[in-house]
């Protein structure tokens, strides 16, 4: 019987089908005409209630050929190439660009507050400048030549050396007005910018005033004013903290001058720092003056910020100190561009990555785990050697865990105890019953009562799945080959013994070629080796000793009494041709860490207390409407002990949010308080993030120490509480800045240009045309229908609703759930976007690759809080939120994963993958959870040892006591109980009655 289907399908049709499937497009163009076939087609099926069959579908007529267009104008391969090369750009909802800080004008605006005292201080500075300038010259400031201006500035800079407080305050007021660009004459003057550029500007700053601000900074720096200003600021802070001065020398009439001096000098220094940061090339002379200061600005401001911990009276301007500290770090160390330059210069594999970092790599630890898994399944396979000589049992680069015996653990002594037979590193040759010759199992007993017993599942030991050694080439003549000879004849290939699958060989080569040793991992490994050598009593200074006499012993004993002052070595990386500027950056970070180490804990406490004040304000503000929020906030979990408080912490998912209030409806005092808290949060998040970045570039253990301080200070629950008590979409959408109340708006409104413009307007109003009576109309104008029928309240409400726009939202995958805006939104809070992203980034840096800390996130139920950030269509905000989800997904249950598959999909789509990316499957989650706390303790021990070894004075360690106790063999003898407490100092071992000496020992 002949088949109705062809015996061999057409290769052309299969090729077309494959091409269409590869393009990933549906319904592209017209369908290709079918080839005529001699095979009969099946008859159409008739339905029961249909009287006659439907007419057959006729193929569409072929399109008529057009002149000038060939038949094969666009092939499928060309179409696929066009689709691949077509740029896929997601629509931008917010015109937000993430950077280290905002523009110069906005940063200057944030320094000044919205109160009358601030504006009166600026007006007093203007009055003082005018009086002193009129005594010096009769011409206006802008009409005077530059040489005369320089003489006046030099005289005022020398006035900073005056011992009289009032004389010094007048010089500060004059310099402040010059640094502000002499705003009474320059504000409001139209510069060379076009009208479009002026309209596009977000602030009301004029280019003329900005240019005079830079020229004022340059002139003050030229006459050595920056160092004098810093000295005046240090003396002002010292007087506020000096109890003797406050009790004896402080007069009541001097209090206002002291406060005015501190406000003016901090404002001048802030403007100098911001001006140099904004134009480092034009103000290179001022920048060099700042960097040459000793002690530097960063070292001084970290001390000032840490001392706020003991400022219970809250007399110091906390927000301004935070801003000064943050901007000084950005000026002295640098921001993200400088960090990228240092990273590139100190990279460990710069010559291996020629694709700009797009290559998916694996760490040496990942390759070590891969080797352990492959060699356990294929014992004959010898993978390429690793970069690090890790112990087989170790799944971490940290020192051996205290609860796991290992050969690398020096605490076990010279002869460690026998290993556990159940561990994966135990030898199979010393088993009670050899694993290769198991005893036969007895037959199962018959079930009682006819019921079948429970079936027992046999599970292979994954630590040693192959009981016998692999076959080699000698096995061809050893017998037991079975039907291998027949298989050789059929396949045409001789069996040469055991073969490793090609996929395993390719995987090993791929892992070894993609293995990269980062700078952080290399530093951690080197410190681990030093730590283990120190635990075993090894001292590198004793390697070259050839002979030892009494004089050497005496000199060494005397040297123990003298403290060692060794400058810690700075790690410049493996490259010898490192630029000198990069070395200076690393030296500055090392010196800053060394000086600030005693103050880091106080610094973290002060910064987090500011965040706590923000959270408390969010909770207590709607207290009348929501009285039940405070108890849920007071109950925190102590991370040191892990014991929760008596009142159980409220579930973050069930925390009621405060009532959303439009900032435009608040009075000016509440707007100013809310704005001040936002600026404080911005400065705190910027300080933490930039310090973590620079510490990680310098040395990974500096970074780890700061993250440990943040963790111990409850950073995780505090920031989660901050996100839980605010609606992130409304926070980033509402602006608390008022353009009409900003600093530059004040300058424009009170300048001479504003007075001239007001005079012109008054003259125009008093013209003859305006004085003429209105013309008499021939007809009465009818009122517009519906214009006056509406109530004023309704008209006001409609105007409010008309001005509001719907906020864009996206789902977990990033697809818009509402209609996206046609143009990027420009009216939003840049400050709140910046602080929210920074808080998430700091949290991600604390928890990355730390199982113990990710388990804390799971315990705090952070996923319910972080989901709100995924609704905002902002790439950086969503990216770091997804990274936090990726960290804790392995420790979430199956039910959570089933309900959050869209979040997991978004992690796969947007987060950078790794070569060994098993975060979702999790090879052995139970073991990770069990080792989470020991690994955290090992990391803390290594960090503490690093700080004590390199910075003993800053850590308060007694080096003499440490060196005396650092005797490995004495510890070993004490552990073996060879030293008896009853033996006297002058009594030898032989005299103590121990007969082990006579037995040949």
Residue pairs with C-beta under 8 A, 6 or more apart in sequence:
4 39
4 40
5 39
6 37
6 39
10 35
13 35
16 32
16 76
19 76
19 77
19 80
20 28
20 76
22 80
23 76
23 79
23 80
23 83
24 83
25 79
25 83
28 79
30 60
30 63
33 59
33 62
34 59
44 53
44 54
44 56
46 53
65 71
90 814
90 875
91 816
91 820
92 824
93 808
93 820
93 821
93 824
93 825
93 873
93 874
94 732
94 808
94 824
94 825
94 828
94 833
94 873
94 874
95 824
95 825
95 826
95 828
96 828
96 830
96 833
96 874
98 833
98 834
98 837
98 876
99 336
100 330
100 335
100 336
100 686
100 690
101 107
101 277
101 327
101 330
101 335
101 686
102 110
102 830
102 831
102 834
103 202
103 203
104 210
104 274
104 275
104 277
104 278
105 201
105 202
105 203
105 205
105 210
105 744
106 202
106 203
106 830
107 274
107 327
108 205
108 271
108 274
108 743
108 744
109 203
109 737
109 742
109 743
109 744
110 323
110 679
110 682
110 831
111 267
111 270
111 271
111 320
111 323
111 743
112 118
112 742
112 743
113 672
113 675
113 676
114 668
114 671
114 672
114 675
114 738
114 741
115 672
119 746
121 260
121 263
121 264
122 180
122 746
123 750
124 173
124 260
125 173
125 174
125 176
125 177
125 180
125 264
126 177
126 183
126 184
128 170
128 173
128 174
128 177
129 173
129 174
129 177
129 178
129 182
130 184
132 156
132 170
132 174
133 141
133 152
133 174
136 152
136 155
137 144
137 148
137 152
140 185
141 149
141 182
141 185
142 182
142 185
142 186
149 219
150 219
150 222
150 223
153 175
153 178
153 216
153 219
153 220
153 223
153 225
154 223
156 171
156 174
156 175
156 178
157 171
157 175
157 220
157 223
157 224
157 225
157 228
158 223
159 167
159 168
159 170
159 171
159 174
160 168
160 171
160 172
160 175
160 225
160 228
160 229
160 231
160 232
161 228
162 168
162 171
165 254
165 257
165 258
165 261
166 257
168 232
168 261
169 257
169 260
169 261
169 264
172 232
172 261
172 264
172 265
172 268
173 264
175 220
175 225
175 229
175 268
176 264
176 267
176 268
177 183
178 216
178 219
178 220
179 213
179 216
179 217
179 220
179 268
179 271
179 272
180 209
180 213
180 216
180 271
180 747
181 187
181 208
181 209
181 210
181 211
181 212
181 213
181 216
182 212
182 216
183 209
183 747
183 750
183 751
184 747
184 750
184 751
184 752
185 751
185 752
186 206
186 208
186 209
186 212
186 751
187 206
187 208
187 209
187 744
187 747
187 748
187 750
187 751
187 753
187 754
188 206
188 747
188 748
188 751
188 753
188 754
188 757
189 206
189 208
189 209
189 753
190 198
190 206
190 208
191 206
191 207
191 208
191 211
192 207
193 207
203 739
203 742
203 744
204 739
204 742
204 744
204 745
204 748
205 744
206 744
206 748
209 744
209 747
213 271
213 275
214 275
214 279
214 282
214 283
217 271
217 272
217 275
217 276
217 283
217 286
218 282
218 283
218 285
218 286
220 226
220 229
220 272
220 286
221 272
221 283
221 285
221 286
221 289
222 285
224 289
226 272
226 286
226 289
226 290
226 293
227 289
227 293
229 265
229 268
229 269
229 272
230 269
230 293
230 297
230 300
232 261
232 265
233 262
233 265
233 266
233 269
234 300
236 258
236 261
236 262
236 265
237 262
237 304
237 316
239 245
239 246
239 250
239 258
240 246
240 258
240 262
240 315
240 316
241 307
250 258
262 317
263 317
266 317
266 320
266 324
269 324
270 320
270 323
270 324
270 327
272 286
272 290
273 290
273 297
273 324
273 327
273 328
273 331
274 327
275 283
275 286
276 283
276 286
276 287
276 290
276 331
277 327
277 330
277 331
280 287
287 331
290 297
290 331
290 332
291 332
295 595
296 332
296 588
296 592
297 328
297 331
297 332
298 325
298 328
298 329
298 332
298 333
298 588
298 592
299 591
299 592
299 595
299 596
301 321
301 324
301 325
301 328
302 325
302 592
302 595
302 596
302 599
302 603
303 596
303 599
304 321
304 325
305 321
305 322
305 325
305 603
305 606
305 607
306 596
306 599
306 600
306 602
306 603
306 606
307 602
308 316
308 318
308 321
308 606
309 602
309 605
309 606
309 609
311 318
318 610
318 680
319 676
319 679
319 680
319 683
322 607
322 610
322 680
322 683
322 684
322 687
323 679
323 683
325 683
325 687
326 683
326 686
326 687
326 690
329 687
329 690
329 691
329 694
330 690
332 588
333 585
333 588
333 589
333 592
333 690
333 694
334 585
335 690
336 693
338 585
339 693
339 694
339 697
341 582
342 582
342 585
342 586
342 697
343 697
344 350
345 573
345 575
345 578
345 579
345 582
346 519
346 571
346 572
346 573
346 575
346 578
346 582
346 586
346 697
347 353
347 519
347 573
347 575
348 516
348 517
348 518
348 519
348 522
348 573
348 574
349 516
349 517
350 575
352 516
353 359
353 516
359 514
360 514
360 913
360 914
360 915
361 514
361 515
361 516
361 914
361 915
362 370
362 511
362 514
362 515
362 516
362 914
362 915
362 916
363 515
363 516
363 517
363 518
363 521
364 386
364 387
364 388
364 390
364 397
364 515
364 517
364 521
365 388
365 390
365 395
365 396
365 397
365 521
366 511
366 515
366 914
366 915
366 916
367 386
367 387
367 511
367 512
367 515
368 386
368 388
368 390
368 394
369 395
369 916
369 923
370 383
370 507
370 508
370 511
370 916
371 383
371 386
371 508
372 392
374 381
374 383
374 504
374 507
374 508
375 381
375 383
376 424
376 462
376 463
376 464
376 465
377 465
377 466
378 470
378 500
378 501
378 504
379 466
379 469
379 470
380 470
380 472
380 498
380 500
381 500
381 504
381 505
381 508
383 508
383 511
383 512
384 508
384 509
384 511
384 512
386 515
387 515
387 517
388 397
388 517
388 525
390 397
391 400
391 406
391 407
391 408
391 425
392 424
392 425
393 404
393 406
393 423
393 424
393 425
394 400
394 406
394 408
395 927
395 931
396 931
396 935
396 938
397 521
397 524
397 525
397 528
398 524
398 528
398 935
398 938
398 939
398 942
399 408
399 409
399 528
399 531
399 532
399 938
399 941
399 942
400 406
400 408
400 409
400 938
401 931
401 934
401 935
401 938
402 411
402 934
402 937
402 938
403 934
404 934
405 412
405 416
405 417
405 419
405 420
406 416
407 416
408 532
409 416
410 532
410 535
410 536
410 968
411 535
413 972
413 975
413 976
414 972
419 425
419 426
420 426
421 430
421 431
424 463
428 434
428 435
428 436
428 464
433 439
435 461
435 464
435 467
436 467
436 468
444 453
447 453
470 497
470 498
471 497
471 498
472 497
472 498
473 496
473 497
474 497
475 481
475 497
476 495
476 496
476 497
481 495
484 495
487 495
488 494
488 495
510 915
511 915
511 916
514 915
519 571
519 573
519 700
520 696
520 700
520 703
521 700
523 571
523 699
523 700
523 701
524 700
524 701
524 942
527 701
527 942
527 946
528 942
530 949
531 942
531 945
531 946
534 945
534 949
534 966
535 968
536 968
537 966
537 967
537 968
537 969
545 552
560 960
560 963
560 964
561 960
563 952
563 953
563 959
563 960
564 952
564 959
568 590
568 594
568 950
568 951
570 583
570 586
570 587
570 590
570 698
571 586
571 698
571 699
572 578
572 582
572 583
572 586
586 697
586 698
589 694
589 695
589 697
589 698
590 698
593 695
593 698
593 702
594 951
594 954
595 954
596 603
597 947
597 951
597 954
597 955
598 954
598 956
600 705
600 706
600 709
601 709
604 706
604 709
604 710
604 713
605 713
607 684
607 687
607 688
608 684
608 710
608 713
608 714
608 715
608 718
610 680
610 681
610 684
611 681
611 684
611 718
611 719
611 722
612 718
613 677
613 680
614 677
614 680
614 681
614 722
615 633
615 718
615 721
615 722
615 725
616 633
617 673
617 677
618 658
618 722
618 725
618 726
619 629
619 630
619 633
619 658
619 725
620 630
621 658
622 629
622 658
622 659
623 629
623 630
625 659
626 656
626 658
626 659
628 656
629 655
629 656
629 658
629 725
631 647
631 650
632 647
632 649
632 650
632 655
633 650
633 721
634 645
634 647
635 644
635 645
635 646
635 647
635 648
635 649
635 650
636 645
636 649
636 714
636 717
637 643
637 644
637 645
637 649
637 717
637 859
637 860
638 644
638 645
639 711
639 712
639 714
639 716
639 856
640 712
649 717
651 861
651 864
652 720
652 721
652 724
652 860
652 861
652 862
652 864
652 865
653 861
653 864
653 865
655 724
655 725
657 725
657 726
657 727
658 725
658 726
660 727
660 730
662 734
663 671
663 674
663 734
663 735
663 736
666 674
668 741
671 736
671 738
674 736
675 736
675 737
678 736
678 829
678 831
678 832
678 835
679 831
681 835
681 839
682 831
682 834
682 835
682 838
684 835
685 834
685 835
685 838
685 839
685 842
686 834
686 838
688 710
688 838
688 842
689 838
689 841
689 842
691 706
692 703
692 706
692 707
692 842
692 845
695 702
695 703
695 705
695 706
696 702
696 703
696 845
701 942
701 943
701 946
701 947
703 845
704 939
704 943
705 943
705 947
707 845
707 846
708 939
708 940
708 943
710 842
710 846
711 846
711 853
715 842
715 843
715 846
716 843
716 846
716 847
716 853
716 856
716 857
716 860
716 862
717 860
719 839
719 842
719 843
720 860
720 862
720 865
722 839
723 836
723 839
723 865
723 866
723 868
723 869
724 865
727 868
728 836
728 868
728 869
728 871
728 872
729 807
729 809
729 868
729 871
729 872
730 807
731 829
731 832
731 836
732 828
732 829
732 832
732 833
732 836
732 872
732 874
733 807
733 828
733 829
734 829
734 832
735 827
735 828
735 829
736 829
739 745
748 754
764 770
790 798
805 821
805 825
806 818
806 819
807 818
808 816
808 818
808 820
808 821
808 825
808 873
809 816
809 817
809 818
809 871
809 872
809 873
810 816
810 817
810 870
810 871
810 872
810 873
810 878
811 817
811 870
811 871
811 902
812 867
812 870
812 900
812 902
812 903
812 905
812 906
813 902
813 905
813 906
813 909
814 873
814 878
814 906
814 909
814 910
816 873
820 873
833 874
833 877
836 869
836 877
837 876
837 877
837 880
840 869
840 877
840 880
840 881
840 884
841 880
843 884
844 880
844 883
844 884
844 887
846 853
847 853
847 854
847 856
847 857
847 884
847 887
847 888
848 883
848 887
849 887
850 935
850 936
851 891
851 928
851 929
851 931
851 932
851 935
852 932
852 933
852 935
852 936
853 936
854 887
854 888
854 890
854 891
855 888
855 891
855 929
855 932
857 884
857 887
857 888
858 888
858 891
858 892
862 884
862 888
863 885
863 888
863 892
863 896
863 900
863 903
866 881
866 884
866 885
867 903
869 877
869 878
869 881
870 878
870 881
870 882
870 903
870 906
872 878
878 906
878 910
879 910
879 911
882 903
882 906
882 907
882 910
882 911
883 911
885 903
885 904
885 907
886 907
886 911
886 919
889 897
889 904
889 907
889 919
889 920
890 919
890 920
890 922
890 925
890 928
891 925
891 929
892 900
897 904
897 920
904 920
922 928
947 954
947 955
948 955
948 957
948 962
952 958
952 959
952 962
970 979
973 979
980 992
982 992
983 989
983 992
989 997
990 997
